Amino acid sequence: MTIVSAAAAAALFKDCTRCFKFSSIVGVGLGGTLTYRHTYKINRVHFSGSIPSSYYCCATLSITMEEVKPTFDVDKAAVLVNEMRKTFSSGKTKSYEWRMSQLESISKMIDEKEKEIIEALHKDLSKPELEAFLSEILMTKSSCKLALKELKHWMMPKKVETSMATYPSSAEIVSEPLGVVLVISTWNFPFLLSLDPVIGAIAAGNAVVLKPSEIAPATSSLLTKLLGEYVDESAIRVVEGAVRETSALLEQKYLYIAGGARVGRIVMAAAAKHLTPVTLELGGKCPAVVDSNVNLQVTAKRIIAGKWACNNGQACIGVDYIITTKEFAQKLIDSLRSVLEEFFGKDPMESKDLSRIVNSFQFMRLVNLLDEDKVSDKIVFGGQRDESQLQIAPTILLDVPEDSLIMQEEIFGPLLPIMTVEKLEDSLDMINRKPKPLAAYLFSDDEQIKSKFVQNISAGGIAINDTVLQLTVSGLPFGGVGESGMGSYHGEFSFDAFSHKKAVLYRSFAGDAPTRYPPYTPGKQKQMKALVSGNIFNIILALLGWFRD
C-alpha cells in the first residue's frame, strides 16, 4: 500500500491515468479519507471504491506512483531552467528576427506535419479528422499567422500623453519579454492548447518550457519530436512526463506560468513561492439559455456543435447545461434529437464523427454522474455506453435535481442536462447561484433579453446565438473569471500576457519647474495649484512665474 499526501491525493482524483504497479492508494485530508484501487492498462484505469465529488475533474494533470526511475527530477529541472536563463540573458530571444524565425518554423512545422498531428490526435482522443483540423490545426495556424503579421506592430512602443507637471516631455510603454516562462497544457485540445500560448510567449521574446499533457501521450510525444526538429532548443524546450516531472518543473522560478490544469491551486501555490504571476483557464459549468423565439433548427445545430461536435463535450467552453422554459423544453428536445440523428446517425455509438472519452477514469466518472439515483430516471435521450470503446452516446436529461452531482460538477463529457424555469428571466438567478463560468451562451432574438444577459451574467466570455465561436475571434481575449480562471490570452492578448509593459518617460534638461524643489514658499504653492487647476489662463500665469523666477 502506498500513502500519498492530501495534495497528491487531490491531484490524483482530479484525474488519474498512466498509473503503474501498486495495489492501492489511501489519501487522508481535504475533507476525508479516500481509497483507490486499479488494474493497469495502456492509458486506461479501472477503479473501485468511493471518491468524493470534490476530487472530480476534467482536463488536468495525473499522478504516477512507483514509476520506473525518473529521468527528470528537481535537479535536472534546475539545470534546464538555468540553461534557459543563460539563453535569455544572451539577448537572443529579444530580437525581432529571432522571434519571426521561430514563428515561421512553427508555421512550417504545422504545414509539413499535418498528417502526423491528425494521427496523434486520433490516437489520443479518436478525434475525427475534420474536427482535429478545424479545432486544433487551423486555429493554431491562425494564431501563428496573426503573430507573424502583427509582431512588428505589437513590439512597437506605444506613445502616451504626458502632463503639465512633466513639461516638456514624452512618454511611451515598451513591451519587454519577461524571461523564462512555463506553459502547462491540457489533454482535451492537446495540440492547440500547447502551442497557442507558446506562440504568444515566443512572440513576446521569452524562453519557453512546455509541459504537454501526458494524458494525450501521442500528441505529447509528437510535440517533443517536432519542436526538437523545428525550433531553437536552446530557448524552447519540451518536457514530457506526469506529476513527478510537473512537480519538478514547478519547483523552479519562472517569470510567468500559463496553464489550463484543473489543479490550479497546486500551480498557484507553487507560483506563490516565487511571486510568479499566472494565467489559468479552469473551465466550469457553461450554461446555454434558450428563448422560445429562436430559429429552432439553427439553435439545435449550434448547441450540438458546441457540445458533442466539440471533442464530445470534453471542452472547457463547451455547453455544460441548458436552461429554457417549461413550455418550450419538449420542442427543444425534439429538435436536438432530430439533429443529433442527422449528424451522428440512428446509432451514434457507431459514428466516426464523435471523439471518444479520453480514458477509463473519465469514462467511469461520467457513468457515475449518469447513474446517480436521482439522475438516472431523468434521461430523455441517449444514455448508451461501451466501456471497451470508451464511448458514451450523446445523452440529454431533463430537470435533474440542482443538488445532483451532474449539476454541481463540470460535466466535461457528452451528457447534457436541460433545466426548466417558469420564465426565462429566472435563468439568470440559476446561473448566478453557481461559480462564474468560462463561457455563457444565449439564444434569443429579444434585444432586451440580450442586453440583460450581457449586463447580469459574469463569465469569461459570452456568445449570443452561437457557441464556442467566440474563441475564433483573435481580437477577443480568452480567459476566465473567479473559479473559471484568471488572466487571458489569444492573439495580441497572448503577447501582452507574456510581456512586461515598461513605463518610460523622456525629459530634456530644459523646462525645470522650480515649484517642485524646496523650500516650498507660498508663491510656489500658488503656482502649483494654478498648474493643476486645468484653467489655461492660470496655467499661463504659472508658467510666466516660473520663467520670472
C-alpha positions in Angstrom: 0.0 0.0 0.0 1.2 3.5 -0.8 0.3 6.5 1.2 0.0 9.9 -0.5 -0.3 13.4 0.8 -3.6 15.3 0.7 -2.2 17.5 -2.2 -1.1 14.5 -4.1 -4.4 12.7 -3.5 -6.3 15.8 -4.7 -4.2 15.8 -7.8 -4.8 12.1 -8.3 -8.5 12.3 -8.1 -8.6 15.4 -10.3 -7.5 13.0 -13.0 -5.6 9.7 -12.9 -4.0 7.9 -15.9 -0.8 6.1 -16.7 -0.6 4.7 -13.2 1.9 2.0 -12.6 2.3 -1.0 -10.3 0.7 -0.5 -6.9 -2.3 -2.2 -5.3 -4.0 0.7 -3.6 -3.7 4.3 -2.5 -5.1 5.8 0.6 -5.1 9.6 1.0 -6.1 11.4 4.1 -7.1 15.1 4.2 -9.0 17.6 2.1 -12.3 16.5 3.5 -12.0 12.9 4.3 -10.3 9.6 3.5 -10.5 8.1 0.1 -9.5 4.7 -1.3 -8.4 3.9 -4.8 -7.6 0.5 -6.5 -6.9 -0.2 -10.1 -5.5 -2.6 -12.7 -3.2 -1.0 -15.2 -3.9 -0.8 -18.9 -2.5 1.5 -21.6 -3.8 4.9 -20.8 -6.8 3.4 -19.1 -7.6 2.9 -15.4 -10.2 0.7 -13.8 -11.2 1.6 -10.3 -13.4 0.7 -7.4 -14.1 2.5 -4.2 -15.6 5.8 -3.1 -14.4 9.1 -4.5 -15.7 12.3 -3.0 -17.2 14.6 -5.7 -14.7 17.4 -4.6 -12.0 15.4 -6.3 -13.7 15.0 -9.6 -12.1 16.8 -12.5 -11.7 17.4 -16.2 -8.6 18.3 -18.2 -5.8 18.2 -15.7 -2.7 16.5 -14.5 -2.4 12.9 -13.4 -0.3 11.2 -10.7 2.2 8.5 -11.2 3.2 6.1 -8.3 6.2 3.7 -8.2 7.3 4.5 -11.7 10.5 3.4 -13.2 13.4 5.5 -12.0 12.5 9.0 -13.2 14.6 10.6 -15.9 13.7 14.1 -15.0 13.8 15.4 -11.4 14.2 18.6 -9.5 17.9 18.8 -10.1 17.5 18.3 -13.8 14.7 20.8 -13.9 17.0 23.3 -12.2 19.7 22.7 -14.8 17.3 23.1 -17.7 15.9 26.4 -16.4 19.4 27.7 -15.7 20.3 26.9 -19.3 17.2 28.7 -20.5 18.1 31.7 -18.3 21.5 31.9 -19.9 20.0 31.8 -23.4 17.6 34.6 -22.4 20.3 36.7 -20.8 22.3 36.5 -24.1 19.6 38.6 -25.6 19.0 36.2 -28.5 15.2 35.8 -27.9 14.6 39.5 -27.7 15.4 40.3 -31.4 12.6 40.7 -33.9 14.5 38.4 -36.3 14.7 35.5 -33.8 11.0 35.8 -32.9 10.0 35.8 -36.6 12.2 32.8 -37.4 10.7 30.7 -34.6 7.2 31.6 -35.6 7.9 30.8 -39.2 9.4 27.5 -38.2 6.2 26.6 -36.2 4.0 27.5 -39.1 6.2 25.4 -41.4 6.0 22.5 -39.0 2.2 22.6 -38.9 2.0 22.6 -42.7 4.5 19.8 -43.2 3.4 17.6 -40.4 -0.4 18.0 -40.6 -1.0 14.3 -41.2 1.1 13.2 -38.2 -0.7 15.7 -36.0 -4.1 14.4 -37.0 -2.9 10.8 -36.5 -1.7 11.7 -33.0 -5.0 13.4 -32.1 -6.9 10.3 -33.3 -4.7 8.0 -31.2 -5.3 10.1 -28.1 -9.0 11.0 -28.4 -10.3 9.4 -31.7 -10.8 12.9 -32.9 -12.5 13.0 -36.4 -10.1 14.3 -39.0 -12.1 17.4 -39.9 -12.7 18.3 -36.2 -9.0 17.9 -35.5 -8.1 20.1 -38.4 -10.6 22.8 -37.6 -10.3 23.0 -33.8 -6.6 22.3 -33.4 -4.5 22.7 -36.6 -6.4 25.6 -38.2 -6.7 27.6 -35.0 -3.0 27.1 -34.2 -2.0 28.1 -37.7 -4.3 31.2 -37.4 -2.6 32.2 -34.2 0.8 31.8 -35.8 -0.2 33.7 -38.9 -1.6 36.6 -36.9 1.6 36.8 -34.8 3.8 36.8 -37.9 1.6 39.6 -39.4 1.3 41.8 -36.4 4.6 41.2 -34.5 6.3 44.4 -35.6 3.3 46.4 -34.6 3.0 44.6 -31.2 6.6 45.3 -30.4 6.5 49.0 -31.2 6.5 51.3 -28.2 3.1 52.8 -27.5 3.1 56.6 -27.2 1.2 58.1 -24.3 0.3 61.7 -23.4 2.2 63.5 -20.7 1.1 66.1 -18.2 2.0 69.7 -17.5 3.9 68.5 -14.4 6.5 66.9 -16.7 6.5 69.5 -19.5 8.4 69.4 -21.8 8.5 65.6 -22.1 7.4 62.5 -23.9 6.4 59.0 -22.7 5.9 55.5 -24.0 5.1 52.0 -23.0 7.8 49.5 -24.0 6.8 45.8 -24.2 9.7 43.7 -22.9 9.9 39.9 -22.6 9.6 38.5 -19.0 12.3 35.8 -19.2 11.9 32.1 -18.8 8.2 31.1 -18.8 6.4 27.8 -18.2 3.4 26.6 -20.2 1.4 23.6 -18.8 -1.1 22.3 -21.4 -4.1 20.0 -21.1 -5.2 16.9 -22.9 -8.6 17.8 -24.4 -7.1 20.0 -27.1 -3.5 18.9 -26.7 -2.0 20.5 -29.8 -3.8 23.8 -29.7 -3.6 24.4 -26.0 0.1 23.6 -26.1 1.2 25.8 -29.0 -1.2 28.7 -28.8 0.3 30.1 -25.5 3.8 29.1 -26.7 3.3 31.2 -29.9 2.4 34.2 -27.6 5.4 33.6 -25.4 7.8 33.4 -28.4 6.2 36.5 -30.0 6.9 38.4 -26.7 10.5 37.3 -26.8 10.7 34.8 -23.9 12.5 31.5 -23.4 9.8 28.8 -23.0 9.4 25.5 -21.2 6.4 23.5 -22.5 4.9 20.7 -20.4 2.4 18.9 -22.6 -0.3 16.7 -21.1 0.7 13.0 -20.5 -2.9 12.1 -20.8 -2.6 12.7 -24.5 0.7 10.7 -24.9 0.7 10.5 -28.7 0.4 14.3 -29.1 2.9 14.9 -26.2 5.5 12.7 -27.9 4.9 14.3 -31.3 5.3 17.8 -29.9 8.6 16.8 -28.3 9.8 15.3 -31.5 8.6 18.1 -33.9 9.6 21.1 -31.7 13.0 19.5 -31.3 13.4 19.5 -35.1 11.9 22.8 -36.0 12.6 25.4 -33.3 15.6 26.6 -31.3 16.0 24.1 -28.4 18.3 26.5 -26.5 15.3 28.7 -25.9 12.2 26.5 -26.5 12.2 23.1 -24.7 9.6 20.4 -24.2 9.5 18.3 -21.0 7.3 15.1 -21.1 6.1 13.3 -18.1 3.4 13.2 -15.4 3.0 14.7 -11.9 6.6 13.9 -10.9 8.0 15.9 -13.8 5.5 18.7 -13.4 6.3 19.0 -9.7 10.0 19.2 -10.6 9.3 22.0 -13.0 7.1 23.9 -10.6 9.9 23.9 -8.0 11.8 26.3 -10.3 11.4 30.0 -10.5 9.8 31.4 -13.7 8.7 34.9 -14.7 5.3 33.6 -15.8 3.2 30.4 -15.7 0.3 29.7 -18.1 -1.8 26.6 -18.0 -5.2 25.0 -18.2 -4.8 22.5 -15.4 -7.7 21.9 -13.1 -5.2 21.6 -10.3 -5.0 25.4 -10.3 -4.5 25.7 -6.6 -1.4 23.5 -6.8 0.0 25.6 -9.6 -0.8 28.8 -7.8 0.8 27.5 -4.5 4.0 26.7 -6.4 4.0 30.0 -8.2 3.3 31.9 -4.9 6.7 30.8 -3.5 8.4 32.9 -6.2 5.7 35.5 -6.6 5.2 34.3 -10.1 2.1 35.6 -12.0 -0.1 33.0 -13.6 -2.8 32.6 -16.3 -5.1 29.7 -15.6 -8.0 28.5 -17.6 -10.0 26.3 -15.3 -13.4 25.8 -17.0 -16.6 25.5 -15.1 -20.3 24.8 -15.9 -21.0 26.8 -19.0 -24.8 27.5 -19.5 -26.8 28.0 -22.6 -30.1 29.8 -22.2 -32.6 29.2 -24.9 -35.6 31.5 -25.6 -38.7 30.4 -27.3 -38.5 32.9 -30.2 -35.4 31.3 -31.8 -34.8 29.6 -35.1 -35.1 26.1 -33.5 -33.2 24.2 -36.3 -30.2 26.6 -36.3 -30.2 26.7 -32.5 -30.1 22.9 -32.2 -27.2 22.7 -34.7 -25.2 25.3 -32.9 -25.7 23.8 -29.5 -24.7 20.4 -30.8 -21.6 21.9 -32.4 -20.7 23.4 -29.1 -21.3 20.2 -27.2 -20.9 16.9 -29.0 -19.0 18.1 -32.1 -16.6 19.8 -29.8 -14.4 16.8 -28.6 -17.6 15.0 -27.5 -18.2 17.5 -24.7 -14.7 17.4 -23.4 -14.1 21.1 -23.8 -13.8 23.8 -21.1 -16.0 26.2 -23.1 -18.5 23.5 -24.3 -22.2 23.8 -23.4 -22.5 22.2 -19.9 -26.2 22.6 -19.4 -29.2 24.3 -21.0 -31.9 26.5 -19.3 -35.2 27.0 -21.1 -38.9 27.5 -20.1 -41.0 24.5 -19.2 -43.4 25.0 -22.1 -40.6 25.1 -24.6 -38.4 22.3 -23.3 -40.0 19.5 -25.3 -39.8 21.3 -28.6 -36.1 21.9 -27.9 -35.5 18.2 -27.0 -37.3 17.1 -30.2 -35.2 19.4 -32.3 -31.9 18.3 -30.6 -32.9 14.6 -31.1 -33.6 15.2 -34.8 -30.4 17.0 -35.5 -28.3 14.5 -33.4 -29.7 11.7 -35.6 -28.9 13.8 -38.7 -25.3 14.4 -37.6 -24.4 11.1 -36.0 -26.9 8.5 -37.3 -29.5 6.4 -35.6 -26.8 4.7 -33.6 -24.3 7.3 -32.5 -22.1 4.6 -30.9 -21.2 3.6 -34.4 -20.4 7.2 -35.6 -16.9 8.1 -36.7 -17.7 11.7 -36.1 -17.6 11.6 -32.3 -14.4 11.6 -30.2 -14.1 9.0 -27.5 -13.8 9.6 -23.8 -10.1 10.1 -23.0 -9.6 7.2 -20.6 -11.4 4.7 -18.3 -11.2 7.0 -15.3 -13.1 9.8 -17.1 -15.5 7.2 -18.5 -16.4 5.9 -15.1 -16.6 9.4 -13.7 -19.2 10.2 -16.3 -21.1 7.0 -15.8 -21.3 7.7 -12.0 -22.8 11.1 -12.8 -25.3 9.5 -15.1 -26.2 6.6 -12.7 -26.8 8.6 -9.6 -30.1 7.6 -8.1 -31.9 10.9 -8.6 -30.5 11.4 -12.1 -30.7 8.0 -13.9 -34.5 8.3 -14.5 -34.2 11.8 -16.0 -32.6 10.6 -19.3 -34.9 11.5 -22.2 -32.4 10.7 -25.0 -29.3 8.5 -25.3 -27.6 7.0 -22.3 -25.8 4.1 -24.1 -22.3 3.4 -23.1 -19.5 1.0 -24.1 -16.5 0.9 -21.7 -14.4 -1.2 -24.0 -14.5 1.5 -26.6 -14.6 4.4 -24.1 -17.8 5.7 -25.8 -20.9 7.3 -24.3 -23.7 8.3 -26.6 -24.9 11.9 -26.7 -27.3 12.0 -23.7 -30.0 14.5 -22.8 -31.5 14.7 -19.4 -34.5 16.8 -18.3 -34.8 18.6 -14.9 -32.3 16.8 -12.9 -32.1 18.0 -9.2 -29.9 21.0 -8.8 -28.1 19.3 -5.9 -27.2 16.3 -8.0 -23.5 15.8 -8.9 -24.2 16.4 -12.6 -25.3 19.9 -11.7 -22.6 20.5 -9.2 -19.6 19.3 -11.1 -18.3 20.4 -14.5 -19.5 17.5 -16.7 -16.8 17.5 -19.4 -18.4 14.9 -21.5 -21.4 14.0 -23.7 -24.1 14.5 -21.0 -26.4 17.5 -21.4 -29.0 18.4 -18.7 -31.8 20.7 -19.6 -33.2 22.7 -16.7 -36.6 24.4 -16.9 -37.8 27.6 -15.4 -41.2 29.3 -15.4 -39.9 32.4 -17.2 -36.6 33.0 -19.0 -35.6 35.8 -16.6 -35.3 33.1 -13.8 -32.4 31.6 -15.7 -30.2 34.5 -14.6 -30.6 33.6 -10.9 -29.9 29.9 -11.6 -26.6 30.8 -13.4 -25.6 33.3 -10.8 -26.1 30.8 -7.9 -23.1 28.9 -9.4 -19.4 29.8 -9.7 -18.7 32.1 -12.7 -18.3 30.0 -15.9 -15.6 30.3 -18.5 -18.3 30.9 -21.2 -22.1 31.6 -21.2 -24.4 31.4 -24.2 -27.8 32.9 -25.0 -30.1 32.1 -27.9 -32.7 34.8 -28.3 -34.0 37.5 -30.7 -35.2 39.7 -27.9 -32.8 42.7 -27.7 -33.9 43.4 -24.1 -33.1 39.9 -23.0 -29.7 40.0 -24.8 -28.8 43.2 -23.0 -29.9 41.9 -19.6 -27.9 38.7 -20.2 -24.7 40.5 -21.1 -25.1 43.0 -18.2 -26.0 40.5 -15.5 -24.0 37.3 -16.3 -20.4 37.4 -15.3 -18.4 34.9 -17.4 -15.0 34.6 -19.1 -16.8 35.2 -22.4 -20.3 35.3 -23.9 -21.7 34.4 -27.3 -25.2 35.3 -28.4 -27.0 32.9 -30.7 -24.0 30.6 -31.1 -21.5 28.6 -29.1 -17.7 28.3 -28.9 -17.0 30.6 -31.9 -16.0 33.5 -29.6 -12.7 31.6 -29.4 -12.0 32.1 -33.1 -12.1 35.9 -32.9 -8.5 36.9 -32.5 -9.5 40.4 -31.2 -11.3 38.9 -28.2 -9.4 37.7 -25.1 -9.8 34.1 -23.9 -9.8 33.8 -20.1 -11.8 33.0 -17.1 -13.1 34.9 -14.1 -13.4 33.7 -10.5 -13.3 29.9 -10.3 -13.2 29.6 -14.1 -9.7 31.1 -14.2 -7.6 34.2 -14.2 -5.7 36.1 -16.8 -6.3 35.8 -20.5 -4.5 35.2 -23.8 -5.3 34.9 -27.5 -3.9 37.0 -30.4 -2.4 40.2 -29.0 -3.6 39.3 -25.6 -1.1 36.4 -25.6 1.7 38.8 -26.5 0.6 41.1 -23.7 0.3 38.3 -21.1 3.9 37.3 -21.7 5.2 40.8 -21.8 6.1 43.4 -19.1 4.7 46.8 -20.0 7.5 49.1 -19.1 6.7 52.7 -18.5 9.3 55.1 -19.9 9.4 58.9 -19.5 11.8 61.1 -21.6 12.7 64.6 -20.5 15.3 67.2 -21.5 17.3 69.4 -19.1 15.2 72.3 -20.1 11.9 73.5 -18.5 12.7 72.6 -14.9 10.0 73.8 -12.7 11.3 75.5 -9.5 8.0 74.7 -7.7 9.0 71.1 -7.3 12.0 71.9 -5.2 12.2 73.1 -1.6 11.8 75.5 0.1 8.1 75.3 -0.6 7.1 79.0 -0.4 3.5 80.3 -0.6 4.3 81.6 -4.1 5.4 78.2 -5.3 2.3 76.6 -3.8 0.1 79.1 -5.6 1.8 78.4 -8.9 1.4 74.6 -8.5 -2.3 75.0 -7.7 -2.7 77.1 -10.8 -0.9 74.4 -12.9 -3.2 71.6 -11.7 -6.4 73.7 -12.0 -6.8 73.0 -15.7 -7.6 76.7 -16.3 -5.5 77.8 -19.3 -5.3 81.4 -18.0 -4.0 80.2 -14.6 -1.5 77.8 -16.3 -0.1 80.7 -18.5 0.3 82.9 -15.4 2.1 80.0 -13.5 4.5 79.4 -16.4 5.3 83.1 -16.6 6.0 82.9 -12.9 8.5 80.0 -13.5 10.4 82.0 -16.1 10.4 85.1 -13.9 11.8 83.1 -11.0 
